Amino acid sequence: MFSKLPLTALKTFEAAARLSSFKLAAAELAVSPSAVSHQIKALEEWLGQRLFARIAKGTQLTPTGTALFGQVHQYFLGLDQALSQYRSAAGKVDIVVSTTQAFAALWLIPRLGRFYASHPGINIKVEATNDVVDLLRDGRVDVAVRNTDKSWAGLYQQPFMAERFGVFMAADMPPADELIDVAWNAPQMAVVRWAQWCEKAGQMNWLTDYKVRHYEDEHYALQAAVAGQGYLLASDVLAQDSVQRGLLQRYRADVMLAGYSYVALCRPGQERQPAIRAFVDWLADEADAT
């Protein structure tokens, strides 16, 4: 019944359309760009319709190609989900998790040992990037953890931890008369400013009397605070471990700024896969425990 379906060509087309590049599709499929072009041409001839239009800057999907991509992409997603339950039963399962560099380094990775103790058959591959991954187009990533105040159309989403911002200082030394500031480069994260905290705390003089040191990443800023280089305005989620280990202490714990919520996202239906379900539930349990 299905012997004449051009499955290799369809797989190649899905990758090229999803990545908007024959070159990137070739890299993902471990073939040459000319092989991708050959498969696309063969599929177009088999269908009798053009799927890509050649333009000055490369190629773009035709209306037929756009419609076909939506159907083929859903087909491969459904096939992957159907097969995953059998892969899970066969042995160790890998889950690719995309999240920000700061959340990976300061919250997720330090706790993964507890996850592995409860789920030895599941391996978490963390992809730390401040770029927002499109789960509907990037089939490599299984779960994305984002800090956000919005809903994500077309995705399953489970909030698991709220975030607030406060001021922290080194626990074993008086801080310098300096304020440590973060650039907040990650596009999906809440942005807080010293002026907001100082106004709420009634300490506006800090903005004129103290020097401000800028860091591009929360991880670096947190290390500067631990070293006693100044007061740090930071997420209570990301500073949590340093406080528990006695490296940082809160300053004016009564003055906090609202942030966003951390949310686990995946493609619809994948939340029912045992390994992904176990990881998403563990995130919520770990957040409740800490």
N, C-alpha and C positions, 0 to 999 in steps of 0.2 A: 504493500500500500504506500509506504513512504520511501521506497527505494530510489525514486528519482528526485527527491527533494535535495537541493544543493546546500547541504548543511554547512560545509566548509565556507562556501561563499557567503551564506547568511551570517555566520559567525564573524567573518571578516568585515562585512558591511556594518554589522552592529558596532564593532569596535571603532571603525572609521567614523561612523556617524556620531557615536557617543563622544569621542575624543576630538571631533572636528579636525582630524588630521590623518592622512595616510601614513605619515612618518611615525606618529605616535602609536597608531594602530599596529604598524609593523614591529615596533619595539615591544609592545604588549604581547603580541602573538609570536614573537621570536622568529619572524620571517623578514624578507627584504621588502622595501617599499614597492619594488616592481612586482613582487608577488601579490601584494595587496591590490595594486592597480589591475593585475590580471584577473583576480577573483571578482573584483567589482565589475569589470567589463564583462566577465562571463555571466554574472548574475543579471546585468542589464540586458544582455542578449537573450538569456533564458526567459526573462519577463517581457521583453520587447518594449521596455520603457527606460528612460534615463533616470537615474537615481541621484546623480551628482551633476551640477552644472560647473563647467570650468570658468573661473573668473581670474582677474589679474593677480589677485593675492592667493590663489590656490583653487579650492573647490568649495561649493556649498550645496546643501541638499535641495533638490527640486521639491515641489509640493508632493509628488508621488513618493520621493525618498523620505520626506518628513513623516508622512502617514505610515509608510512601511516600517520606519525605525521604531515608532511607538509600539507597533504590534510585535515586531521581532524582539525588541528589548524586553517587553513583558513576558514573551514566550521563554526567553533564556532565564529571566529571573524566576519564573515559575518552575522551570526545569531544575535550576540550581537548588531551589528550596525543597523540591520533591526528593532530590538525591541526597541532600545534606543529612537527612535523618538516617540514611544508611551509612554515610561516611562516619557519623557520630558513633554508630554502633560498632564500627570496625576498629576504632582505636583513638589515638590522640586527635583532638580537634583544635584547629587554630582559629582564633577570632582576631580580626584586624580592627583595632580601635583607633580612631582619629580624635585627637584633642589638642588643646593648646600646649605649648612648651612648658609654661608655668604650672598648669594643672597636672601635667604628666610628672614633672620633676618634684613638685611640692606636695601633692596629695595622692595621686593614683599609684605610681610606682612604689613608694614606700609601703603601701598597704597590700600590694599584690601577693606577698607571701602568705597572707591570711586567706586570700582567694584560692591559691594553689593547694593550701592545706585541706580545704574543703572540696576542691574540684581538681584532683591531680591529673585527670584526663583532658583538661582544657588548657591550652596555651594562649596567652594574650600577647599579640604583637602590637605594640604601641607605635603609632605614627604621630609624632609630635610636630605640629605645624600650626601657625597662626592663620593660615589660609582656611577659608570655609570650604569643606569638601561637599560636592553635590552627590549625595548618596544615590539619587536616581540615575545618575550618569556614570558614576565611578563604582563599578561592581566589585572592585578589590576590597573596599572598606565595608565592614559589617555593621559597626556601631560608631556613631559620632557622639562625643560628649561636648556639649556647648553650654556656654554661659549666656543666657538670652532672656529677653522679656517678651518674645513674640512666639507665635505658633508657626509650625513649618508645614505648609500644605503638602499633602501627599505622603507624609511620613508618619510612622508610629512614634509617639513621644511620651516619655515618662519622666516628669520632674522628680528629682530625688534629694535636692539640697538647696536651701536658700542661702544667700550670701549677704553679709553686711561689711561695712568698712569702718575701721577705727584706727587709732594711733597706737603704735607699738614702739618700745625702746629696749635697749639691751638690758638684760636682767642683772648683770654683775658689774656694771660700770655706769657712771652718769653720762648721758648722751651729750655730744657737742651741741652748741647752739646753732644747729643746722637742721633743715627739713629735707628729707629724702623724697624725691618725686619720681613717678613712673610715667613713661611716655604713653602707655595704654595703646599699643599698636594693634592688638588683636581686634578685628572689626566687630566681633560678636560680643565683646565684653562691655560691662558697665564702665563708664568713665566718671571718676570722682576727682575733685580738685581740692587742694589745700584751702582755698578760699571758702569753700562750702563748710568744711569742718571747723575752720577758725571762727566763722560767723556763728555757727551753732554752739560752739564752746565758749564764745565770748572772749576769744584770744586773738583778735585781729592784729594785735601788735606783732605777732610772730611773722606776719607777711612782710613787715618792714624791718624788723630787728634781726631776723635770722637769715642766713644764707640758704639758698636752695640748691641742692645737688640733684642732677637729673640722671636717671638710668633708663635704658631702653627696655629692660626686662624685669619683671617682678622678682625673679630669682636673684639677680644681681643686687637689686635694691634691698632685699631681705638680708642678704649676706652683709651688706654695708651696715644695716641696723644692728645685726648681731655683733659686729665689730665695734659698736658704740659710736658710729660716725654721725648719728643724728636721730631725730624722730621720724618714723616711717608711717605714712598713711597707706594702709594695705587691707586686703581682703582677710576677714577672719578665717575663711576657709584655707587660704594659702599660708597664713601665719600659724595655723593651729598646731602643727607638729613642733615648730620652734618654741611655742609657748609651753607645750606639754613637756618638752625636754629641758625646760629651764633656760633656754637661750634668749628668749624674749619675754617681756611682760607688757601687759596693757597699760596705757596711760589714758586716764579719764575714760574708764570703761562705760561711764554713763552717757558718753557722747558717741553715737554711732550713726552712720549714713546708710540708707537702704541701697542694696545692690540688686542684681538679677537672681535668677535661679539656675542651677545646673540641671541640664536635661539630657537624658539618654535618648538618642534617635536611631531608628533603623528603618529599612524598607518595610512596608506593610506585609504582614504575614511572617516576617522573620522573627518577630518577638515570640513566636510559638516554637521555634527551634530550641531544643533542650539546652544547648550550650549558650546561646544568646540569652535565653530566658534566665539561666543561672547567673550570668554576668550582670544583667540589668537588675535582677533582684538583689544581688550582692551589693551593688552600688548603693541601693536604698538602705539595706541593712547596715552597711558600713557607715553611711552618713548618720543614721539614727544612733548608732553606738558611740560615735565620736562627737 
